[in-house]
Amino acid sequence: MILKFADWFVYGIVGLDPETHLGQALNFFVYDTIKILFLLFLVSTIMGVINAYFPIQRLRHFLTTRKLYGLQYLFAAVFGSITPFCSCSSVPLFIGFVKGGIPLGVTFSYLITSPLVNQIAVAMFLGAFGWKATLTYLFSSILMGTFGGWLLGKMRLEPLLTDWVLALQRQSEREAAEWQEQNLSFWKRLPQICRDSWGITRGVVPYVLIGIGIGAAMHGYVPENFFEHWLRKDNLFAVPAAVIAAVPIYANAAAIVPVIQVFVAKGIPLGTALAFMMAVVGLSLPEAMMLKKVMTLKLIGIFFATVTSFIIILGYFFNLIL
């Protein structure tokens, strides 16, 4: 429905040609902005209901005090792999997790894996590259989310969250305690939950607009000849070059699979192409802009550096086995 509205508005009302870069960019901007703001409001509302009716403090206590042998990171990574979100669409759920007090490392496991694995992309990937490459990519993405979240969790990065999200956590805890004492019905609590969700959504709007604006400006502009030159097989630094070059580009996994297929057909090693794909869908400047509301620049830098390092290592690994 959102896509139909974006098509109607951009191509019908504004009158842009869908074959032009401007038309595609504006359509992308309208569609992604509405989708992400809707997701943020929906997820914030759901997390508000959970916080009001379920003992989120107990869940947080359970995750932080029990010996789970890293399974909490694996579960978060697997959950991320079944949510059909791109890097920017994953941010609303990440904010909801952080607001609810879920340990930061566990939320990072979700944030890393969610954009990398997409059911449509997996089906396309299977048809283009076969079972071996598909399963290797799938399990590697989940393992990267698991170990990446574990590593980031061990760094104790909670002080690097912004004051805005820390205030949300305190407010959420206060409201949960008050509502449990008052024993209000769901319908009496719902208006306040929705007001809080709208407040969260409104606070993130500027970051969403800037982030999606950057993504829209980049949408459809993939300089293939540049990549073919720098990512050739005999270049020892092709994998890190692919990852670094991919970060400014914003696309979901399903959109980038055909590009990867072209790269491989033109002689770029599959492992290098996969590293490029993981960086495109897992890291992006629009995602960084949206995360700026939740994380300090230092925390964003640590997160991007960690994920970038993992992707580069996996790229070399893919080239060895595929």
Buried (B, 14 or more C-beta within 10 A) or exposed (E): EEEEEBBEBBBEEEEBEEEEEEBBBBBBBBBBBBBBBEBBBBBBBBBBBBBBEEEBBEBBEEBBEEEBEBEBBBBBBBBBBEBBBBBBBBBBBBBBBBBBBBBBBBBBBBBBBBBBBBEEBBEBBBEBBEEEBBEBBBEBBBBBBBBBBBBBBEBEBBEBBBEEBBEBBEEBBEBBEEBEEEEBEEEEBBEBBBEBBBEBBEBBBEBBBBBBBBBBBBBBEBEEEEBBEBBBEEBEEBBBBBBBBBBBBBBBBBBBBEBBBBBBEBEBBBBBBBBBBBBBBBBBBBBBBBBBBBBBEEBBEBBBEBBBBBBBBBBBBBBEEB
